[in-house]
């Protein structure tokens, strides 16, 4: 049994995965299709965010959308690039830690990002563009092909 202050990494991983599989299903992408290819969700998710009445969103709507997109960014990186959830100490947050995604880039360096930060950045440049959001995460982790030639 974990203490309330100890991170439940496995619970976090399972909850995020369950959430994005449910979102995919809700948007008409069958779980088995999404699980086989996380890119299969991009068109449906882009259509959803493009049609969402963002100007009418209440705080709870933004929180739900943020959580859904964060789950997708993380799961996409895990499935496409072998990234993993990790716990990172962070004295700047009340609980003292954050859940982050860790991956080894094409340059051999292991880096971490917080999917919540990726989504927050995307929210700052509306309209929301799912491919841009994923590319931003890939570039931050140096997972993109642009880094093959030493740039």
C-alpha positions, 0 to 999 in steps of 0.5 A: 500500500502506498502512502498518499504522498507517494506517487502511484506511477502504475495507477497513473499509467493505467488511468491515462491509457484507459482514458485515451482508449475511451476517447478514441472509442467515443470518436469512432476509432475502435480500441483495437485499431487505435492500439495497433496505430495511435496515428489512427486517432489524429483525424478524428481528434483533430475534427473533434477539437476543430469543431469544439466550441472552445469560446464557450468552454467552462473551466471543467471543459478545458480541464477535460480536454487538457487531460484527454490531449495529455493522455494522447500525447503520452500514449502516442510517444509510448507507442510510436517511440518506446517512451515511458512514464517516470516520476520526477521530483519537483519541489515547485508543485504541492505534491513534490513530484510530477509524472513525465515522459522519458525517451531516448532521442535519435542522438542517444540522449535521454530527455523528459517532457511533461505532456501537460506542458506540451498541451498547455503550449498548444492551448497558447497558440489556438487553433489546436493542431494535433499534428503540431502538438505531437511534432512539438513533443517529438522535437523536444525529445529529439525523436524526429527525423530532422535530427538524423543529420546532426542538426 
